[in-house]
Amino acid sequence: MKIIERAKKRGQKTLSEYESKRLLSSYGIPITKEKLVKSKEEAVKAAIKIGFPVVLKGCGPKITHKTELNLIELDLKDEKEVKEAYKKISNTNLTLEGILVQEQIKGERELVIGLKQDPTFGPCVMFGLGGIFTEVLKDVTFRVAPLKKSDAREMIKDIKGYKILEAFRGSKPVDQDLLGEILIKVGQIGLENKEIKEIDINPLIVKGEKPVAVDALIVL
C-alpha cells in the first residue's frame, strides 16, 4: 500500500493516527470525520465543516500517547476554543505532521480491536471491551485470520461483557453485523500487508448502534 511504502521510505516505525485511519478507511472500516490541518485558519474552517463540538489532536508518526503529552483538546464548542487549542497543541517541541481536527464522538460503549503478527500463526485478531474493561478485566478474545462471519460472531459473543453490546441503558443494541465486518477486515489487512506488525483501534466507540474508529495506531 502507498501509505505504508511512503512511511517506510521516511524511516517510520509507526503510521500516525491520520495515516492509520486512512488505511483502515480504505478497507471500509468506519472512522471519524476529520481533517489534518497546518494552520489555525485551516483548523477553524475544518471545525465549521465537521460541526461542533470537535477534538484537536497533535499528529505525527512518533506520537502514540497524546494525552500524556498534552496533545489532545476535547469538546471544543466554537471558533475561539479551536484557535486556543490549536495554539496550545502547536506549542510543543515534538515534530508534528499537522493537527487533526476531528468530530467528537459520544457513546456509552467503548470497544477495542487489534491485530498482531504471530511468528507461528500469522495475523491474530483481538476484540474486547475498551477502557477499564481492557486494562483491568482483560476481557478480550482472539482468533487467527482469515476470519469467516461465524468466527467474528463467536469472537463477539465470547467476551464476558457481551450483554453490554445488547440494548443497554436505553441505548440501541450494537450493530453486530458491522462489528463482525470490521473484525474480518482487520484480519484481511494483516494478511495483505505483511509489513504491518500490529494494529490497535482504541477506542472504537459505538455511536447510536454503529461502531466508529476514534483512534488507531499501526506499527510497522
C-alpha positions as CSV (number, residue, x, y, z in Angstrom):
1,M,0.0,0.0,0.0
2,K,1.2,3.5,-0.8
3,I,0.7,4.8,2.7
4,I,3.0,2.0,4.1
5,E,5.5,2.5,1.2
6,R,5.8,6.2,1.9
7,A,6.1,5.7,5.6
8,K,8.9,3.1,5.3
9,K,10.8,5.4,2.9
10,R,10.7,8.0,5.6
11,G,12.0,5.5,8.1
12,Q,8.8,5.4,10.2
13,K,8.2,2.6,12.6
14,T,4.6,3.5,13.0
15,L,1.9,5.2,11.0
16,S,0.5,8.4,12.5
17,E,-3.1,8.3,13.7
18,Y,-4.2,10.1,10.5
19,E,-2.3,7.6,8.3
20,S,-3.5,4.7,10.3
21,K,-7.1,5.7,9.9
22,R,-6.7,6.5,6.2
23,L,-5.5,2.9,5.8
24,L,-8.4,1.5,7.8
25,S,-10.9,3.6,5.9
26,S,-9.5,2.3,2.6
27,Y,-10.8,-1.2,3.7
28,G,-14.2,0.2,4.5
29,I,-13.8,0.5,8.3
30,P,-15.8,3.4,9.7
31,I,-13.6,6.3,11.0
32,T,-14.4,9.7,12.5
33,K,-14.9,12.7,10.2
34,E,-11.6,14.5,10.4
35,K,-9.1,16.7,8.6
36,L,-5.3,17.2,9.0
37,V,-4.5,20.9,9.1
38,K,-1.4,23.0,9.3
39,S,-2.7,26.5,10.4
40,K,-5.1,28.0,12.9
41,E,-7.3,29.3,10.0
42,E,-7.5,25.8,8.4
43,A,-8.4,24.3,11.8
44,V,-11.4,26.8,12.2
45,K,-12.6,26.0,8.6
46,A,-12.4,22.3,9.2
47,A,-14.2,22.5,12.6
48,I,-17.1,24.5,11.0
49,K,-17.3,21.9,8.2
50,I,-17.2,18.9,10.5
51,G,-19.6,20.6,13.1
52,F,-19.0,21.5,16.7
53,P,-18.1,20.1,19.2
54,V,-14.7,18.9,17.8
55,V,-11.5,17.5,19.1
56,L,-8.0,18.7,18.2
57,K,-5.0,16.3,18.4
58,G,-1.3,16.7,17.7
59,C,-0.5,14.2,15.0
60,G,2.8,12.5,13.9
61,P,4.3,9.1,13.5
62,K,6.2,9.2,16.8
63,I,3.2,10.4,18.8
64,T,1.5,7.4,20.4
65,H,0.4,8.8,23.8
66,K,-1.3,12.1,23.1
67,T,-3.0,12.5,26.5
68,E,0.2,12.2,28.4
69,L,2.0,14.6,26.1
70,N,-0.9,17.2,26.4
71,L,-1.5,17.0,22.7
72,I,-5.3,16.5,22.8
73,E,-8.1,19.0,23.4
74,L,-11.6,17.8,23.8
75,D,-15.1,19.2,23.5
76,L,-14.2,22.4,21.6
77,K,-17.5,24.2,21.1
78,D,-16.7,27.3,19.0
79,E,-14.1,29.0,16.8
80,K,-12.4,30.7,19.8
81,E,-11.8,27.4,21.6
82,V,-10.5,25.8,18.4
83,K,-7.9,28.7,18.0
84,E,-6.8,28.5,21.6
85,A,-6.5,24.7,21.4
86,Y,-4.5,24.9,18.1
87,K,-2.1,27.4,19.7
88,K,-1.7,25.2,22.8
89,I,-1.0,22.0,20.9
90,S,1.3,23.5,18.3
91,N,3.5,25.0,21.1
92,T,5.3,21.7,21.5
93,N,8.9,20.6,21.0
94,L,7.7,17.4,19.3
95,T,7.7,17.1,15.5
96,L,4.1,17.2,14.2
97,E,2.9,16.4,10.7
98,G,-0.1,18.6,11.5
99,I,-3.0,18.9,13.8
100,L,-6.0,16.6,13.4
101,V,-9.5,18.3,13.7
102,Q,-12.0,15.5,14.4
103,E,-15.6,15.2,15.2
104,Q,-16.3,14.5,18.9
105,I,-18.0,11.1,19.1
106,K,-20.1,10.5,22.2
107,G,-21.1,7.0,23.2
108,E,-21.5,5.0,26.3
109,R,-19.8,1.9,24.9
110,E,-16.1,1.7,24.0
111,L,-14.6,-1.3,22.3
112,V,-11.1,-2.2,21.2
113,I,-9.9,-4.2,18.1
114,G,-6.3,-5.2,17.5
115,L,-4.1,-7.3,15.4
116,K,-0.6,-8.9,16.0
117,Q,1.5,-10.8,13.6
118,D,2.4,-14.0,15.4
119,P,5.6,-15.8,14.1
120,T,3.8,-19.2,14.2
121,F,0.2,-18.5,13.3
122,G,0.4,-15.3,11.3
123,P,-2.0,-12.4,11.9
124,C,-4.2,-12.8,15.0
125,V,-7.2,-10.6,15.6
126,M,-8.2,-9.4,19.1
127,F,-11.6,-8.0,20.2
128,G,-12.7,-6.7,23.6
129,L,-14.4,-4.1,25.6
130,G,-12.4,-0.9,25.8
131,G,-11.5,1.5,28.6
132,I,-11.3,-0.1,32.1
133,F,-12.6,-3.4,30.8
134,T,-9.4,-3.9,28.7
135,E,-7.0,-2.6,31.3
136,V,-8.4,-4.2,34.4
137,L,-10.6,-7.1,33.4
138,K,-8.6,-8.2,30.3
139,D,-12.0,-9.1,28.7
140,V,-10.6,-9.9,25.3
141,T,-10.8,-12.7,22.8
142,F,-8.5,-13.8,19.9
143,R,-8.8,-15.5,16.5
144,V,-6.3,-16.3,13.7
145,A,-7.0,-14.6,10.4
146,P,-8.6,-15.1,7.9
147,L,-11.9,-14.8,9.8
148,K,-15.2,-16.1,8.5
149,K,-18.5,-14.5,9.6
150,S,-19.1,-17.3,12.0
151,D,-15.6,-16.7,13.6
152,A,-16.4,-13.0,14.0
153,R,-19.8,-13.8,15.6
154,E,-18.1,-16.2,18.0
155,M,-15.5,-13.6,19.0
156,I,-18.1,-11.0,19.8
157,K,-20.1,-13.5,21.9
158,D,-17.1,-14.9,23.7
159,I,-16.4,-11.8,25.8
160,K,-17.7,-11.8,29.3
161,G,-19.3,-8.4,28.9
162,Y,-21.3,-9.4,25.8
163,K,-24.5,-8.1,27.4
164,I,-23.2,-4.5,27.1
165,L,-23.4,-4.9,23.3
166,E,-27.2,-5.6,23.5
167,A,-29.8,-2.9,24.3
168,F,-28.2,-1.1,27.3
169,R,-29.4,1.9,29.4
170,G,-31.9,2.9,26.7
171,S,-29.2,2.6,24.0
172,K,-29.9,0.5,20.9
173,P,-28.0,-2.8,20.5
174,V,-24.7,-2.6,18.7
175,D,-24.8,-3.4,15.0
176,Q,-23.0,-6.8,15.4
177,D,-23.0,-7.4,11.7
178,L,-21.0,-4.3,11.1
179,L,-18.8,-5.1,14.1
180,G,-18.1,-8.5,12.6
181,E,-17.2,-7.0,9.2
182,I,-14.7,-4.7,10.9
183,L,-13.1,-7.8,12.6
184,I,-12.9,-9.6,9.3
185,K,-11.4,-6.6,7.6
186,V,-8.7,-6.1,10.2
187,G,-7.7,-9.7,9.7
188,Q,-7.6,-9.1,5.9
189,I,-5.4,-6.0,6.4
190,G,-2.9,-8.2,8.4
191,L,-2.9,-10.9,5.7
192,E,-2.5,-8.5,2.8
193,N,0.2,-6.3,4.4
194,K,2.9,-8.4,6.0
195,E,4.8,-5.2,6.8
196,I,2.2,-4.4,9.5
197,K,3.3,-5.9,12.9
198,E,0.4,-4.5,15.0
199,I,-2.9,-2.7,14.6
200,D,-4.6,-1.0,17.6
201,I,-8.0,0.5,17.2
202,N,-8.7,2.0,20.6
203,P,-11.3,3.3,21.2
204,L,-13.9,2.0,18.8
205,I,-16.8,4.0,20.1
206,V,-20.4,2.9,19.5
207,K,-22.4,6.0,18.2
208,G,-26.0,5.1,18.3
209,E,-25.6,1.5,17.1
210,K,-22.7,1.9,14.8
211,P,-19.0,1.4,15.9
212,V,-16.6,4.1,14.7
213,A,-12.8,4.1,15.0
214,V,-11.9,7.2,17.0
215,D,-8.2,6.5,17.4
216,A,-5.8,4.0,15.8
217,L,-2.2,3.1,15.6
218,I,-0.5,0.8,13.1
219,V,3.0,-0.5,13.9
220,L,5.4,-1.4,11.0
